[in-house]
Amino acid sequence: MATEQQKMAKTGGIYIHIPFCKQACVYCNFHFSTSLKYKGDVFAAIIKELELRRDYMQGTSIETIYLGGGTPSLLSSDEIKQIFETIQKNYIVDKIKEFTLETNPDDLTKEYIRSLRNSPVDRFSIGVQSFRDEDLTYMNRAHNASQADFAIKAAQDAGFTNVTIDLIYGTPGLTDTAWKNNITKIRELGIPHFSSYALTVEEKTALHHAISKKKSAPVDPAQSAGQFEILMEQAAAMGFEQYEISNFALPGSYAVHNTNYWRGLPYLGIGPSAHSFNGTARGWNIANNIKYTESILTQKKVPFEEETLTSVQQLNEYIMTSLRTMWGCDLEKISSNWDSGAAEEVEKSSHLFQEKNWMMQDGNKLILTTAGKLFADRIAAEMFVG
């Protein structure tokens, strides 16, 4: 039986990973390099990979393009245009709805923004993280609070109204009052969408090392949980919908690329460490700039691994991603795309969480309550089938 993902595979997206940054944020565990020595080679390999992997999205109209990283705003407007022209030549692009560029505030000078007006970019994702210099210094961000404020206003003044920012909570020293002020800035600046994440300590990061050596204060889970609750309450009061656990939008301003990911649509990942999904299998490129570049430019071969998902794995992914959204987990969809027995099993496993008031059932939809969103990952894991 065809899965829901396969039925919806008429549209999809392309994610392109730009693995370079000016400096390393203490919390980041994404693949990147602070040396720009091989930027030209990696860019050439990315262009070549787009050509080599055209068949991956065969028959699929590209709806979204997302340049992430790393720091994609290290690319020039001409390089971004070259990426788009390569996609135009090799993919179906008659349904493009969104072209997002992740940017750092310090890169968004008036000159750079002006150059992007003639590019296909129509959405900025600005890595603000905080409007407090104390937090930015702690994170080792390359910008300061005034640059963040300037970048947002400059982008809006230039006509880029589709802007989203990232904010981080749970940072040591971030009081609840200061966190509320961070959130309030979103309304003051007229930003229609934002993403917000708890500061997490990942292994092999500078933050993990500093905390383990007692050179930095540990992250307090109670502080993070409390500030997540503040976030949900204040965002709702400002008219934002929490359409996914970490994403908030004014009505009609949802991120198309991210929403399609949660809906299970296919996407092609280009660049070192980028992941792809075609509905039934996941693939991931090697997370090494030199090996990636050599394989593509010398051998004309994309260095990636792939894993085919079983029907049960596909169902569990649906449970996990759907429960993170305000639309919830659709039991009718599970019944029609997997089987009625699976739907019954999922519904039965939800009863415990409904009793705890962590979940509600609205017809065939299972939806997390505000209290339940604090335990989203745990709830999903305990509802997995098989």
Buried (B, 14 or more C-beta within 10 A) or exposed (E): EEBBBBEBBEBBBBBBBBBBBBEBBBBBBBBBBEEEEBBEBBBBBBBBBBEBBBEBBEEBBBBBBBBBBBBBBBBBBEBBBBBBEBBEEBBBBEEBBBBBBBBBBBBBEEEBBEBBEEBBBBBBBBBBBBBBBBBBEBBBBBBBBEBBBBBBEBBBEBEBBBBBBBBBBBBBEBEEEBBBEBBEBBBEBEBBBBBBBBBBBEEEBBBBBBBEEEEBEEBBEEBBBBBBBBBBEBBEEEEBBBBBBBBBBBEEBBBBBBBBBBBBBBBBBBBBBBBBBBBBEBBBBBBBBEEBBBBBBEEEEBBBEEEEBEBEBBBBBBBBBBBBBBBBBBBEBBBBBBBEEBBEBBBEBBEEBBEEEBBBBEEBBBBBBBEBBBBBEEBBEEBBBE
